[in-house]
Amino acid sequence: MKNPNEIDEAIKAGADILLLDNMDRKAVESAIEQIGGRALIEVSGGVKPDNIKDYAIAGVNFISMGYLTHSARSMDINMKIEIP
């Protein structure tokens, strides 16, 4: 969900979990109120270790953090085996 208009439409269509994507805390709180317990809520987009507490609020069931994978540094490894 990126805007409030999608919430009622998704619930009416039978969604039991809603993904609130790239919303600030105020927008998430407003969406939680609008959803009113009719679906589980997952928050994602822009969530990082330094702001995760902003999204760990009553009404949020799941928090996804793409930061864990797209911000990971790569490491060069190989599987070369040397036989003495």
C-alpha positions, 0 to 999 in steps of 0.5 A: 500500500502506498496510499490510503485509497488502496487499503479498503480496496485490498481488504474488500478484495480479501487481502489478509496481510497488507504491506505498507511500503515507504511510509513514514511513521505518521502515515503508518499510524494513520493506516493502522487506524484505517485498517482497524485490525481487519488485516495483518500489517507489514512495514517495509521500505526505508527501514534501517537499523537506526530507524526500526524503532520508529516502525515497531509500534502497536498494530505492526505485525511484521517489519521487512528490511531490504537494507540487510541484503542490498547494503551488504558488502560483497566478498571475493571467494573461490573454490580452488583446491590445490593438491600438494 
